Each structure stands twice: as structure tokens, then as C-alpha cells.
Amino acid sequence: MKPVAITGLGVVSPLGAGANVFFDALLAGRSGIVRLERPFSARLSTRVAAPAPFDATSSFPAPKLRMLDRVSQLALVAAAEAIAQSQGALQSADPRRAGVSMGVAIGGPEASDEGYRTLYQDGSDRIKPFSVLMAMTNAPASWMGMDHGLQGPNLTYSTACSSSAVAIGEAARRIARGEVDVMLAGGAEAPLTLGTIKAWEALKTLAMEDARDPSASCKPFSRNRSGLVLGEGAAVVVLEDAARARQRGATILAELVGYGCCTDTAHITRPSVAGQAHAMKLALEDAELPPGDIGYINAHGTGTAANDSVETAAIREVFGPRADATPVSSTKSMHGHLLGAAGALEFVAAVLTLVRETLPPTMHLEEPDPECDLDYVPGRSRPAPGMTAALSNSFAFGGTNAVLVARRPVPSGA
């Protein structure tokens, strides 16, 4: 793929608002996973979650807030940060050649839950008039486009936990093909409602609370891992034509050079070594990079028994003898699993490893699993001077695998 410039990053996460705030917390090994205290918490079998410490009332006027589910609130704040960092990417663009590409797996569950509660529990025949507009999956992308006057493609991808990685990859391809100049791309998710959490409980994939420390409940690649922890947040990147970005004097944080997407067709929930490996191979081929050029892998690393061992095997298949020398970490150990927003948030982490030349750790890896035998950067961040490329994995229920490759920007004329 023709390299696409990344000129802005925006994050609202369980570790705080701001891309650098998020990455600083990762490097410090700080967890955003807590014992969830909500009015419905007593009804939960699994109490740990990763909420974003975000108060929407300080970001939006009351009339607009009444039309925004939390998922859209998170997306708009993340987008505003990314746009500001890009220093004029949108202002200098033809609005007809600027668009939005977002990944959202669930939509607006707060609006849906409230409507169902009003209808079925309270017995009322009237629900909020904006319920449909708040709950629809494309609401975050729609609001982002309207707020910034973007008249190009406005797209929402929903491929479960790979949604936002797909959204970023597809946006980059549109730019590389010359269809558009600039895209806001990323994902948002706000799944911490009673209905959503209970549905995930029924799947028996949620982690048990760590008896000593709830913040340590997600343990990717560890022998005693027990499942994933649901989190909420949003991450948005500004993607633009690299030549255009250089011409306007933008600071290019990194280049998106590879995207691989495939469906493994193995099982609706069970991961596939072959499918995950194929997506990584496609991304490396697209980037025209050998495995040895990858200095870091941000793993999907959910903390479930099946995913972590399968992903390890897939990395070994793709990287071969280089697998043992390639650092891998799962930042979900600190921010939980943001479902449709996970790929975007973790791609931001991968980009910032290139900018900061430092690798975030996998936390709570105290009992290694013999089937998970790679270098997972356990417990402490690690300097990575001179690293040139990083890979980010996103795999999903339904079998859609998406992998992104970022590279340090190549100087003009090189």
C-alpha cells in the first residue's frame, strides 16, 4: 500500500483522556481496571471493568448532550484531540475529499437500555424521541462528519472486536488510491451497561476478579488468566496523503504502510491460527516488509484461554525464527477490551512506540503459560531505540481478522 501519513492522535480511555496521557499510563504499568460501582453492580457476577473517567457535561452543551449516547460523546472528544494535533489537516482540505471511517461493534447501548427499561419495566408507552438516533451504530461517525463539515465518505464498520482496525485500514486504502485526501478514522465503544455486561457474562468469557487486586484481573498470556475485562473509550487518528502532509509542513508521527484483512471461517467464537497468521502475512506483504523489520507487536491478547495461545502460535507461524526476538505485549492488561474501539486504541499505542521508542509492558504476567512462550515485555516498559516498524493485531468473533503496520516516517526524497 502507498504509505499514508498519520498526523493526529486522539484518545479517551480507561487510563484518561489524551493520547499521551494514555501512553504514559501504559509505560508506567498503571491499570484502569476497577471494581465497577454502578446502581446495577449487585446484579453482576463479574464486577471488574475498565470505565473511562470522562464527564461529558464539561464537553458538550446540554441540548446537544441530550442527543448523544456515551459512545458518540467519547468519539467526538477523541476526534477533537486528533484534529488539533494534526494542525490544519481538515481546515486545508476540500471538504468533499475529507471523510470519516469509524468502527463500532455495539452502537449506543445506554440509549437502548434506557428505552427498554422505560417500555418494559416502567410500563410507559413513550420513550425518548432521540432514542433511535442515539443508539444507531453510525451515530459517532455521523456526528464527527457533521461537526467538522466533512462531505466525503462517512463510513461505519462493525466487525466485532476488529471493527476499528478495519475502519483505519479501509480509510488508508481510500487515501492510497487517491479517492480522498484526509480521513478521520478510529473507533468508539461504551458497553458498560447492565444489558451488555450480562450478555457477555452469558458467554462465559469475562475475567474473574483478582481477589488481591481487582486492577490485576486481566492477565494475558498468563497460566492463570481467566478471561477479558470490558472497557470503554474511543481512539481516532488523522490519516492523510503523505505528499500532501509534507507539502503543508505537517508533523508526520508515523506512516500506515500495511493492512491485512481476512475471515478465517473457522467458528463464530473460536480463534484460528491459520486465519490470524494469514492476516499478519497480508499486512506484511502490503507493507513490503519482512518479519525481521517489525520491532514490536501489539497483540490482540484478550486474556482468554483460547485467544492467547492461538495468537502465540500464529505469531510463531508468521515470524518463524524471528518470533523469539520480537517483543509482543498486550495493553489490554491495563485498559481492558474496548470491543469495537480496541483496534484503534491499540494502534495508537503501536504508533506511539515508534514516536517514543519505548515498548509498553504486558502487566500481571506472573505465571507464564507454557503455550505462550514469546517475549511479552512482562511487568515493565522497555526502551526500543531505533525501532522502525510496529504491527497491531485485532481479531474478532465472527472471524474477521485485521492487522495494521505502522512505520517511522521516511524523510522526503529518501
N, C-alpha and C positions, 0 to 999 in steps of 0.2 A: 504494500500500500504506500502511496505517496505520503511522506511524513506530514502530519498535521500538528500545528503548534498548540500548546496548552499555555494560555496566558492568564488564566484566573482560576482560583480555587475557592470554594465556599463550603462551610460545614456547620451544621448544628447536630451535635452528637450527645450521647450519654456522658461524654467527658467534657462537655462545654461547647460554647458557640465560638466559631473561628477555626480556620484550618490549622493555624499554628498552635493555638491552644490545644486542639485535638492531638496534634503530633507531639507536642511537648509532654502531654499526659501519657501517650504511648511510650515515649522514650523513658519516662520516669517509672513505668510499670504500674501506673495508677488505674484502678478499676472503677468503672461506672456502674457496676452491677451491685444492686442493693436489695434489701427485703422490701418488696413493694407494699406501700401503705396507701391503699385506696379504700373507699367505702365498701367495695365488694371483696376485699382481700381475704376475708374469712371464708369465702366460698371457694377459694383456690386450693388445690392440692399442692401446687408448686408456687411458692411465694416470691422467688427471686426473679428479677427483671432488670432491664437497663433503661430507665426513663431519661429523657433529655431534660436537664434543668433549664427550662425555657418558659418564660412568661410572655404570652402573646399580647397581653394588654399594653405592654410598653412598645410594641412594634406596629400595631395597627389601630386605626380609629374604630370606635365602637360600631358604626354602621357597616363597615367592611368586615369586621370580625364576625358579625352575625351570618355572613355568607361563606365563611371559611372553616372547613373541618381542620383539625390539627395537622393533618398530612399536608395541606396546602400552606398553612402557616409556616411550617418547617421549611418547605421547598422555597418559598418566597424569600425568607431570610437568608438561606444559603445562597440563593441566586444573587441577591443584592451584594453579598460579600465578594463573590466571584467576579461580578461585573465591575465592582470598584477596583479590584486588584488588576483587572485587565487594562485599565487606564485608557478607555475610549474605544474598545473593540466594537461596541454596539453603536456608539454615537457617530462613528465614522463610517458605518456600514449603510448600504442601501437596505432599508427595512424589508424589501421584497426578497433579499438574498441573505436574510438572517432568520433563524428559527429556533425551535425548542425540540428536544428529544429527551423524554423522561421515562424512567422505569418505576412502576408502582405495581405491587403484587395484589394488594387488597383494596385500595381506594380509601374512602373515608368511613371507617368503622364506627367512629364516635357518633356521627350523624345517623348511621343505620341503627346502631344500638338504641339511641335515644328515641328514634321513631318507633321501633318495635316495642320498646318499653311503654311509650305513650299509648300505642294502639292495643297491645295485648295485656299488659299488666294494669295500666291505669284505666283501660276501657274507653278511652277517648277516641272519637272518630276523626279528630283533627290533629295533624302533625305539622311541624314547621314547614312553611311554604318553600324554603330553600333546601329541603332535605335531599332531593334528587341531585341538585347542583353541588351540594357539599359532598355527597357520597360517591359521585361518579369517578371512575379511575383516572380520567383525563383532566380532572379539575386542577391539579397542580400545574401541569403544562399549560393549560388554557389561561390560568391567571398569570403565569410568567410571561406568556406571549402578549397578553393584553396590557399588563403593567409596563412593558418595555416597548410596545408598538412594533412587535416583530411579525411581519406579514409573510414570511417564508413558511416552510413545513412546520406543523405543530403536531408532534407525534408522541404517543404513549405506548410503551411496550410492557406487556405483562406475561413474563415467563417465569413466574415464581421467584426463586432466590437469585436468578441470574438476570432479572429484569433490567437493572440499571447498567450492568456491564454490556448487555445487548444494546441498550439505548445509546451508550457512549460509542460503542463500536460502529453502529449504523450511522450515527451522526458524522463520525470521522470519515466514513466511506462517501457520504454525500459531498463533503468538502473536498476529499481527494479526487472525486470525479468532476469537480468543477460546478456542481449544481447550486451550491450556496457558498458564501464566504465565511459566515460565522454561525456557530450553534451553541446554545446553552444546553448542556447535556448532563444527565445525572439521574438521581432517584430520590424518592422520599417514602417514608412509611411511618405510620403511627398505630401500631397494632395492640397497644396496651389497654384493651377494653375487656370487660368480662367475657363477652361472647367469643372474641378472638382467642383469648388465652385458654378458655375452656375447650375450644375446638382443638388447639394444639395439645392440650393435656390428653385429649382422647386419642391422639396419635401416638402417645407414649414416647415422645422424642425430647421432652423438656428435662433439663438437668434437675437433679435433686439438690436441695440447699446444702451447702457445706456447713456441717454442724459447728465448726470452729470459726468460720469466717464466710458469711454469705457472699462477699465480694469475690471469693475464690471458687465460686460454684461452677464456672465454665473451665474445663481442663482439657483443651485439645491435645491430642496425641499421647495423653497420659493413660496408664493402665487403668486407673480408677475413674476415668471420665464417665459421665452418666447422661450426657445429652447437651442440648443447646439452651441458651438463655435468650429470650426475646428482648429486643431493644427497639428504640425508636430514634428517628433523626432524618437528616437529609444531607446530601452532598451534591454539589453542582460544579462542573468545570466549564470554562470558556474555551471552546475549540475554534481555531480559525486557520485559514490558509496560511501556510508558513511564510510564503513570499510576501503576502500582504502584511503579516505581523512584523516582519523585518522592515518593510518599507515604511511603516508608520512608527518605527522605533520602539516597538513593544518589547518588554522583557519576556522572553520565552522561557518558561520554567522547565519544560521538557517537551519532547515530541512524542505523539502517539504514532507508532510505526507499525504495529501489528495487531490484528484482531482475528480470532478464530472462533467460529460458532458452529455447533453441530448438535444433533439429537441422537442419543445413544439407543433409543427404542428398546431398552432392556426391561425396565419396570417403572411403574408410576412413582415409586418412592426409593427403591434401592439404587445406589450409585453403581456406575460401571467403570471399571479400569479402562476398557477399550474406548469408551466414549470420552472420558476425561483426557486420556492420552491423545486422542485424535484432535480434540480442541486445542491442546497445547501445541501439537505439531503444526496445525493450521496457522496458529498465531505466529510461531517462529518462522514458518515459510513466508507468511505475509510480510513479516519484518525483515526477511532476508538475513536473519541472524542465526548462527549456530548455538546450540545449548550452552557452550562454553562462554558466550558473551553475556549471559544472564548472571548478574551478581546477586540477585535476591528474588525470591518468590514469596508474594503474599498469598498464603494458602486460603482455600475456602474454609478449611479447618473448623468445622462446626462444634466439635466436641462429642459427636455421636459415635457409637461404636463402629458403625459401618463406614461412615464417610472418611474418617481419618486414616484407617488402614487402606482403604481403596485409593484415596488420593496419594498416599505414600507410594503405593505400588505403581500408580500412573506416572508419578514424577520419575520413578526409577526407570520405567519403560522408555520415557522420552529422553531423559538426561543420561542414561547409561552410566559409564564410569564417572561422569561429572556430577552425578547426583549427590555423592557424599561430600563434595566440595562446594555445593551450592546451598547457601543459607536459606532456610524456609521459616516463616513464622505465621502464627495465626493471631491477628489482633482481636479476633472475637473473644479471646480470653479476657479482654478488658472492656470492650464496648458491646458485647453480645451480638446477636444475629439480627440485623436490621431488615431481613427478608428482601423485599424488592429494592431497598436502598443499600444493601450490603455491598454489592459490586462497586458502586460509585464511591462509597466511603473508603473501601479498601484500595481502590485505585488511587484515590487521593493520598493514602498512606504510602503506596508504592512510588508515586511521583515525588513525594517529599523525602523518601530515602535517597533519591538522586540529588535533590536540591541540598539536603543537609549532610549527605554522605554518612548516614548513620542508620542502622537497622533496628526496628522495634523488636522487642522480645516476644516470645510465647510465655505467658505467665502461668503459674500454678502447675508446671510440669515437674512434679517431684518423683513420680513413679513411672519411668519410661515403659512403654508398651513394646515388647519385642517385635511386633509387626509394624511399629512406627519407629524407624531407625535412621532417620535423617538428622541433619543439623538444624534443630528447631530454634536456635538462639534462645536457650532456656533462661528465663529469670532476669536477664539484664540486657540492655541495649548494647550495640556493638558498633564501633567505628567501621566505616567501609570506604576508605579513601580511594578515589579513582574509579569507583563503580560507574559503569557506562549504561547499563540497561537493567530493567526490573520487569517482572511478569506478575500479573494478578489473575488468580483463578476464581471463577464463580460457577457453581454447579447447582442444579435445581431439581426439585420434584417435577416430574413430567419429563425429565431427561434432557433439558436444554442446557448445554454446557457452553460457557463463553469465557474467553481468555483475552486479556489485553496486554500489550507490550509497550512500555514507555522507555525512551532513550534520552540521555542527556542531549541537549540541542547541539547540532553540528554547526560550527561557525559558517557564516555565509561565504561561499566560494570554496569551501573545503571539499 
